[in-house]
Amino acid sequence: MKTIYAFDFDGTLTTRDTLIEFIRYARGNSALIMGIIRHLPMLIMMKLRIYPNDKAKQHIFDHFFKGMTVDEFTTICTEFARNSQQLLRPHGIETVKRAIRQECPVVIVSASIDLWVAPFFSDMGATIHNNGQTDSDNNTEAPIIILGTKPEITGGRLTGRFATPNCYGKEKVNRLLALYPHREKYRLIAFGDSRGDKELLTAADESHYKPFRE
């Protein structure tokens, strides 16, 4: 029986939420602060769990990135990853690499936008999973597969909406099972750090909550 490793990204393999850091990198501190102030009531309601996480996130994404060309966005994602390696938890990345050395499938299951998660693992052969198949002809044997929230793109530009459900909570399990449906045929080891990972950790044969805290 093969073993599959599933990792949350933000807070598990990184030291902080990359959405905020990505906005700061792409738009600057002033724009970030003004955007947060503008949406503060909504963000407070989200923290109090009286406003949906996915809707709040989409409003924020729309505010900062609607209308940007996908080429510009992809370039920023690549540059962000290259210049933000300090966000990665060394013990977490070593665990990912060890799983790859053992030839175990590795899946990064993240609520973050897949286009900025993937470049953090480009030197490890990461592949973004795309609408039921990977960019490499549904190659589920790629060293790392990224399952993340996908931005909607129309006419080469970001619409500000998401093309998939926010990859959070139960959706993480849904996405993983869509990729590896025969649950009885593999052992699942999962890593997470927040309530958005609860269902994934519960579904695993072996779970690790808030690991890699050096």
Beta strands, then each sheet from edge to edge (+ up, - down):
strand 1: 2-7
strand 2: 106-113
strand 3: 126-130
strand 4: 133-134
strand 5: 144-149
strand 6: 151-154
strand 7: 157-162
strand 8: 186-192
strand 9: 206-209
sheet 1: 4+ 3- 5- 2- 1- 8- 9-
sheet 2: 6+ 7-
end
